Amino acid sequence: MTALKIIISIIFVLVCIALSAIILMQEGKSNGLGAVAGVADTYWGKNKGRSMEGALVKFTKFAAVAFMLLAIVLNVLN
């Protein structure tokens, strides 16, 4: 049981580091003055799901779910 707890703890730390890095890599949600003039409505703004920003959002959701599940498992093992 101790070896399993150590392995899950290591995976948990790696997920925490990855989640922090992915959140810091994302752009802010505010568009500044470009939103007032309509400049923010570009091709990349409409197709965020296919861009790098869309991939970061999807990976953030996956990492957040993994973080929560690992936290629950580690709590149960204690």
C-alpha distances in whole Angstrom, upper triangle without the diagonal:
4,6,5,6,9,10,11,12,14,16,16,19,20,21,22,25,26,27,29,30,31,33,35,36,38,41,42,44,47,50,52,56,56,54,58,60,58,57,53,54,53,52,49,49,49,47,44,41,42,42,40,40,39,36,34,35,33,30,30,29,26,25,25,24,21,20,21,18,15,16,16,12,11,14,12,8,10
4,5,5,6,9,10,10,12,14,15,17,19,20,21,23,24,25,27,29,30,31,33,35,36,40,41,43,46,49,51,55,55,54,57,59,57,56,52,53,53,52,48,48,49,46,43,41,42,42,39,39,38,36,34,34,33,30,29,29,27,24,25,24,21,20,21,19,15,16,16,13,11,14,13,9,10
4,5,5,6,9,10,11,12,14,15,17,18,20,21,23,24,26,27,29,30,32,33,35,39,40,42,45,48,50,54,53,53,56,58,56,55,51,52,51,50,46,47,47,45,42,39,40,40,37,37,37,34,32,33,31,28,28,28,25,23,24,23,20,19,21,18,15,17,17,14,12,15,15,11,13
4,5,5,6,8,10,11,12,14,16,16,18,20,21,22,24,26,27,28,30,32,33,37,38,40,43,46,48,52,51,50,54,56,54,52,49,49,49,47,44,44,45,42,39,37,38,37,35,35,34,31,30,30,28,25,25,25,22,20,21,20,17,17,18,15,12,14,14,11,10,13,12,9,12
4,6,5,6,9,10,10,12,14,15,16,18,20,21,22,24,25,27,29,30,32,35,36,38,41,44,46,50,50,49,52,54,52,51,47,48,48,47,43,43,44,42,38,36,37,37,34,34,33,31,29,29,28,25,24,24,22,19,20,19,16,15,16,14,10,11,12,9,7,10,10,7,9
4,6,5,6,9,10,11,12,14,15,17,18,20,21,23,24,26,27,29,31,34,36,38,41,43,46,49,49,48,52,54,52,51,47,48,47,46,43,43,44,41,38,36,37,36,33,33,33,30,28,29,28,25,24,25,22,19,20,20,17,16,17,16,12,13,15,12,10,13,14,11,12
4,5,5,6,9,10,11,12,14,16,17,18,20,21,23,24,26,27,29,33,34,36,40,42,44,48,47,47,50,52,50,49,45,46,45,44,40,41,41,39,36,34,34,34,31,31,31,28,26,27,25,22,22,22,20,17,19,18,14,14,16,14,11,13,15,12,10,14,15,12,14
4,5,5,6,9,10,10,12,14,15,16,18,20,21,22,24,26,27,31,32,33,37,40,42,46,45,44,48,50,48,46,43,43,43,42,38,38,39,37,33,31,32,32,29,29,28,26,24,24,23,20,20,20,17,15,16,15,11,11,13,11,7,9,11,8,7,11,12,10,12
4,5,5,6,9,10,10,12,14,15,17,18,20,21,23,24,26,30,31,33,36,39,41,45,44,44,47,49,47,46,42,43,43,42,38,38,39,37,34,32,33,32,29,29,29,26,24,25,24,20,20,20,18,15,16,16,12,11,13,12,8,9,12,10,7,11,13,11,12
4,5,5,6,9,10,11,12,14,16,17,18,20,21,23,25,29,30,32,35,38,40,44,43,43,46,48,46,45,41,42,42,41,37,37,38,36,33,31,32,31,28,28,28,25,23,24,23,19,19,20,18,15,16,17,13,12,15,14,10,12,15,13,11,14,16,14,15
4,5,5,6,9,10,10,12,14,15,16,18,20,21,23,26,28,30,33,36,38,42,41,41,44,46,44,42,39,40,39,38,34,34,35,33,30,28,28,28,25,25,25,22,20,21,19,16,16,17,14,11,13,13,10,9,12,11,8,11,13,12,11,14,16,15,16
4,5,5,6,9,10,10,12,14,15,16,18,20,21,25,26,28,31,34,36,40,40,39,42,44,42,41,37,38,38,37,34,33,34,32,29,27,28,28,25,24,24,21,19,20,19,16,15,15,13,10,11,12,8,7,9,9,6,7,11,10,9,12,14,13,15
4,5,5,6,9,10,11,12,14,15,17,19,20,24,25,27,31,33,35,39,39,38,42,44,42,41,37,38,38,37,33,33,35,33,29,28,29,28,24,24,24,22,19,20,20,16,15,17,15,12,13,14,11,9,12,13,10,10,14,14,12,14,17,16,17
4,5,5,6,9,10,11,12,14,16,17,19,22,24,26,30,32,34,38,37,37,40,42,40,39,35,36,36,35,31,31,33,30,27,25,26,25,22,21,22,19,17,18,18,14,14,16,14,10,12,14,11,10,13,14,11,13,16,15,14,17,20,19,20
4,5,5,6,8,10,10,12,14,15,17,20,22,24,27,30,32,36,35,34,38,40,38,36,33,34,33,32,29,29,30,28,24,23,24,23,20,19,19,17,14,15,15,11,10,12,10,6,8,10,7,6,10,11,9,11,14,14,13,16,18,18,19
4,5,5,6,9,10,11,12,14,16,19,21,23,26,28,30,34,34,33,37,39,37,36,32,34,33,33,29,29,30,28,25,24,25,24,21,20,20,18,15,16,16,13,11,13,12,8,9,11,9,7,10,12,10,10,14,15,14,16,19,19,19
4,5,5,6,9,10,11,12,15,18,20,22,25,28,30,33,33,33,36,38,37,35,32,33,33,32,28,28,30,28,24,24,25,23,19,19,20,18,14,16,17,13,12,14,14,10,11,14,12,10,14,16,14,14,18,18,17,19,22,22,22
4,5,5,6,9,10,11,13,16,18,21,24,26,28,32,31,31,35,36,34,33,29,30,30,29,25,25,27,25,21,20,21,19,16,16,16,14,11,13,13,10,9,12,11,8,10,13,11,10,14,15,14,15,18,19,18,21,23,23,24
4,5,5,6,9,10,11,15,16,18,21,24,26,30,29,29,32,34,32,31,27,29,28,28,24,24,25,23,20,19,20,19,16,14,15,13,10,11,12,9,6,9,9,6,7,10,10,8,12,14,13,14,17,18,18,20,22,23,24
4,6,5,6,9,10,14,15,17,20,23,25,28,28,28,31,33,32,30,27,29,28,28,24,24,26,25,21,21,22,20,17,15,17,15,12,13,14,12,9,12,13,10,10,14,13,11,14,17,16,16,19,20,20,21,24,25,25
4,5,5,6,9,12,14,17,20,22,24,28,27,27,31,32,31,29,26,27,27,26,23,23,25,23,20,20,20,18,14,13,15,14,10,12,14,11,10,13,14,11,12,16,15,14,17,19,18,19,22,23,22,24,27,27,28
4,5,5,7,10,13,15,18,20,22,26,25,25,29,30,28,27,23,25,24,23,19,20,22,20,16,16,17,15,11,10,12,10,7,8,10,8,6,10,11,9,11,14,14,13,16,18,18,19,22,23,23,25,27,28,29
4,5,6,9,10,12,15,18,20,24,23,23,26,28,27,25,22,23,23,23,20,19,21,20,16,16,18,16,13,11,12,12,8,9,11,10,7,10,12,10,10,14,15,13,16,19,19,19,22,23,23,25,27,28,29
4,6,8,10,13,15,17,19,23,23,23,26,28,27,25,22,24,24,24,20,20,22,21,18,18,20,17,14,12,14,14,10,11,14,13,11,14,16,14,14,18,18,16,19,22,21,21,25,26,26,27,30,31,31
4,7,10,13,15,16,19,22,21,22,25,26,25,23,20,22,21,21,17,17,20,18,15,16,17,13,10,9,12,11,8,10,13,12,10,14,16,14,15,19,19,18,21,23,23,23,26,28,28,29,32,33,33
4,7,9,12,13,16,19,19,19,22,23,22,20,17,19,18,18,15,14,17,16,12,13,15,12,9,7,9,10,7,8,11,11,10,13,15,14,15,18,19,18,20,23,23,24,27,28,28,30,32,33,34
4,7,9,10,12,16,15,15,19,20,19,17,14,16,16,16,13,12,15,15,12,14,15,12,10,8,11,12,10,10,14,14,13,15,18,17,18,21,22,22,24,26,27,27,30,32,32,33,36,37,37
4,6,8,10,14,13,13,16,18,17,16,13,16,16,18,15,13,16,17,13,16,18,15,14,10,13,15,12,12,16,16,14,16,20,19,18,22,23,22,24,27,28,27,30,32,32,33,36,37,38
4,6,9,13,12,11,14,16,15,15,11,13,15,16,14,11,14,15,12,15,17,15,15,11,13,15,13,12,16,17,15,16,20,20,19,22,24,23,24,27,29,28,30,33,33,34,36,38,39
4,6,9,9,8,11,14,13,13,10,13,15,17,15,12,15,17,15,18,20,18,17,14,16,19,17,16,19,21,19,20,24,24,22,25,28,27,28,31,32,32,34,36,37,37,40,41,42
4,7,6,6,9,10,10,9,7,10,12,15,13,10,14,16,14,17,19,17,17,14,16,19,18,17,21,22,21,22,26,26,25,28,30,30,31,34,35,35,37,39,40,40,43,45,45
4,5,6,8,10,11,10,9,12,14,18,16,14,17,19,18,21,23,20,20,18,20,23,21,20,24,26,24,25,29,29,28,31,33,32,33,36,37,37,39,42,42,42,45,47,47
4,5,5,7,9,9,9,12,14,18,17,15,18,21,20,23,25,22,23,20,22,26,24,24,27,29,27,29,32,32,31,34,37,36,37,40,41,41,43,45,46,46,49,51,51
4,5,5,6,5,5,9,11,14,14,12,15,17,17,21,22,20,21,18,20,24,23,22,25,27,26,28,31,31,31,34,36,35,36,39,41,40,43,45,45,46,49,50,51
4,6,5,6,5,8,11,14,14,11,13,16,16,20,21,20,21,18,19,23,22,21,24,26,25,26,29,30,29,32,34,34,35,38,39,39,41,43,44,45,47,49,50
4,6,8,8,10,13,17,17,15,17,20,20,23,25,23,25,22,23,27,26,25,28,30,29,30,33,34,33,35,38,37,38,41,43,42,44,47,47,47,50,52,53
4,6,8,10,12,16,17,14,16,20,20,24,25,23,25,23,24,27,27,26,29,31,30,31,35,35,35,37,40,40,40,43,45,45,46,49,50,50,53,54,55
4,5,6,9,13,14,11,13,16,17,20,21,20,22,20,21,25,25,24,26,29,28,29,32,33,33,35,38,38,38,41,43,43,44,47,48,48,51,53,54
4,6,7,11,11,10,12,15,16,19,20,18,20,18,20,23,23,23,25,28,27,28,31,32,32,34,37,37,38,40,42,42,44,46,47,48,50,52,53
4,6,9,9,7,9,12,12,16,17,15,17,15,16,20,20,19,22,24,23,25,28,28,28,31,33,33,34,37,38,38,40,43,43,44,47,48,49
4,7,8,6,7,10,11,15,16,15,17,15,16,19,20,19,21,24,24,25,28,29,29,31,33,34,35,37,39,39,41,43,44,45,47,49,50
4,5,5,6,9,10,14,14,13,15,14,15,18,19,19,21,23,24,25,27,29,29,31,33,34,35,37,39,40,41,43,44,46,48,49,50
4,5,5,6,9,11,11,10,13,13,13,16,18,18,19,22,23,24,26,28,28,30,32,33,34,36,38,39,41,42,43,45,47,48,50
4,5,5,6,9,9,7,10,9,10,13,14,15,16,19,19,21,23,24,25,27,29,30,31,33,34,36,37,39,40,42,43,45,46
4,6,6,9,10,9,12,10,10,14,15,14,16,19,19,20,22,24,24,26,28,29,30,32,34,35,36,38,39,41,43,44,46
4,6,8,10,10,13,12,11,14,16,15,16,19,20,20,23,25,25,26,29,30,31,32,34,35,37,39,40,41,43,45,46
4,5,6,7,10,10,8,11,14,13,14,17,18,18,20,22,23,24,26,28,29,31,32,34,35,37,38,40,41,43,44
4,5,5,8,6,5,8,10,9,11,14,14,15,17,19,20,21,23,25,26,28,29,30,32,34,35,36,38,40,41
4,6,8,7,4,7,9,9,9,12,13,13,15,17,18,19,21,23,24,25,27,29,30,31,33,35,36,37,39
4,7,8,6,7,10,11,11,13,15,16,17,19,21,22,23,25,26,27,29,31,32,33,35,37,38,39,41
4,5,5,7,9,10,11,13,14,16,17,18,20,22,23,24,26,28,29,30,32,33,35,36,38,39,41
4,5,5,6,9,10,11,12,14,15,16,18,20,21,22,24,26,26,28,30,31,32,34,36,37,38
4,5,5,6,9,10,10,13,14,15,16,19,20,21,23,25,25,27,29,30,31,33,35,36,37
4,5,5,6,9,10,11,13,14,15,17,19,20,22,23,24,26,28,29,30,32,34,35,37
4,5,5,6,8,10,11,12,14,16,16,18,20,21,22,24,26,27,28,30,32,33,35
4,5,5,6,9,10,10,12,14,15,16,18,20,21,22,24,25,26,28,30,31,32
4,6,5,6,9,10,11,13,14,15,17,19,20,21,23,24,26,27,29,30,32
4,5,5,6,9,10,11,13,14,16,17,19,20,22,23,24,26,28,29,31
4,5,5,6,8,10,10,12,14,15,16,18,20,21,22,24,26,27,28
4,5,5,6,9,10,10,12,14,15,16,18,20,21,22,24,26,27
4,6,5,6,9,10,11,12,14,15,17,18,20,21,23,24,26
4,5,5,6,9,10,11,12,14,16,17,18,20,21,23,25
4,5,5,6,9,10,10,12,14,15,16,18,20,21,22
4,5,5,6,9,10,11,12,14,15,17,19,20,21
4,5,5,6,9,10,11,12,14,15,17,18,20
4,5,5,6,8,10,10,12,14,15,16,18
4,6,5,6,9,10,10,12,14,15,17
4,6,5,6,9,10,11,12,14,16
4,5,5,6,9,10,11,12,15
4,5,5,6,8,10,10,12
4,5,5,6,9,10,11
4,5,5,6,9,10
4,5,5,6,9
4,5,5,6
4,5,5
4,5
4
